[in-house]
Amino acid sequence: MERYKYRAVNENGRPIRGVISAASETDLYNQLQSAGLELVDCKSLDSKKGGMSFGSASMQRVKIRDLIQFFVHMEQMQSAGVPLLDSLADIRDTTENGRMRDMMTEIYRDVSDGAALSEAMAKHGKVFNNLYISLIKAGEDTGDLTSPYKQLTKYLKWVDSMQSKIRKATRYPMIVCLVVFVTIVVMMGYVVPQIVGFIRNLDQELPFYTTALIATSDFFAGYWWAVLGVPVILFIVLRVMAKVSDNFAYRVDSIFLNMPIFGNIIRKISIARYAQTFGALFASGIDVVNALKSARQTVTNRVLLEALELVERYVSSGSPLSEAFNYSGEFPSMVVRMLKIGEESGNLTVVLEQVSDFYTKDVDEAVDGLIAMIEPALTGLLGGMILWIAAGVFGPIYGSFENIDF
């Protein structure tokens, strides 16, 4: 199969561009014809040129907001009674994302050839994960796709909001830490050495904080490459070891999960994401065990993943959901109590939404509190370093004035 860059027009005469796989130009023509497009011209992309040309369109990243627009569009068209193929064709012709357009072309072709929408979407697993496929398939089994579209739209909006919170919680501290680190390196590696020569020529005994400043400055000046390179090398080594060794990756995740402040935020984000996903799957009519398995894919921490696998085994053996979460030992008692209430009242979907909403708000407060704590802490660190430099430099100078006989 080759990749072809093509130009075509749809039934309304509007130009369509994209990249698609085909066995030959004839196969490409037939694919576009079945998708309701008329081929204008095409060009085969070889391995070298194809990487660059394909990167500008088909390798374009499909963002969460692209998927939100897709499912909102599908839900509206479904509610209006528009046929599925017409809905797919409309999205294909109007989307501005090159990769999304190419996927819609292939999905339209597969559906027109008789495949179910879930089967056609499953061929693009990097964009449509098992959660999307499971919900769409459940809607196909019940004959109602409107509800899965609404559930996915609600879920993706929640994920988009949660990712914004995660970026807010990590990006600001990283930028401030980088600024503090660069400031320390510049001050110790460039500014302080300019003054050290003068201080050493003073005919007096230097205080300990000045000698410590000089030693630190000499270290930065002589081993600046280690100061800058060691954190990068250490980060790469940790990433490689985490990929090679599952035990090492588990221990790293356990350390992160048990950190005083960040661990609590990681746990809350994971529980909120898991509860939101599980609630969406369960509300769509998927059985509890399969919903648990699909929802588990949204959790990345290995400690919590093992706990969720244990939950699935307990539920599969007949234990109530609340007891299974309690036996895992990784979930707060509040979650267990709310799940038990949901089981007893028969409103498990509502309870899962409440758990997700509670932890979403809790994450907001935790992120805001983290940022409010980190900002003065790093500012104090930077101020303390400047105070140390000022005392180490000006202390001996003022001391030398005492020895001058006016």
C-alpha angles and dihedrals in degrees: 000000000000130000115242128196107212144180119209142157128231128222091279093053095251116145118249124193129186150118123263139169118248138159092231142342089273091054089048090052091050092048092052091045091054088050091054095254131126114220115233101175140329142195130205114235114221121209095269103038091035092062092059099037093042090049092060094058121001094037090051109125118254106224128208090251090057088056091047090055090047096054093040089053092047092049093050093047092046091050090050091052096247112157117255095244092051090051092051091047092051092052091046092053098044105039117105094202110098096208092046090052092051091048092049089052091054094042090050090051094049093047092047087052090058104269121137117250091246090053092049092048092047089066087068098054095157090066103026108044127194092275092061093043093049093051094046091047090050089053091049090052092052095039093238117104095165094080095051090048090053092046092050092047091051092045095048092048088052091048091049090051092046093050089052089054091049091050089048091051095049109026099058096048090046092052093047092046090050091051091049092047093049090046091053092048093049094045095046097037101041116007101044095046088059089062100035093078091059093047092051091054091058109107097228143086111273120226119247095254090056094049089048089051092050092048092049091048091050090051093051092046094049100037104029089129090060093046091054098034104042096066090050094046091045091051092050092047092051091050093049093046091048090055094045100042122044091192091055091047090050092052092049091050090047090053091050092047093051097046112124099246110001093049092059091051092048090052093048093048092049093048092047092049093045094047092048092050095043091048092052092050095045092048090055092060099260113145119255098252095050090043090053092050094049094044091051089068090071092064118083103177108099095212091057091042091059090048090052091049087054089051090054092051092050092048092047089053091054104266118142115258094245092052091048092055090046093051092053090067095211102092127079119254090243091064091049093049093048092049090051091052090049092051093048094046096040091236099111093140092055091047092051090052089050091051090050093047092047094052093042090058089042090053090051091054093044093050092048090047091048093052091045089053099043096050097061092037093056091040089053090048092052091045091049091052092051090047090052092051092047093049093044093050104036097035095071091041092055089043090056090056089064090061094053113102108215 
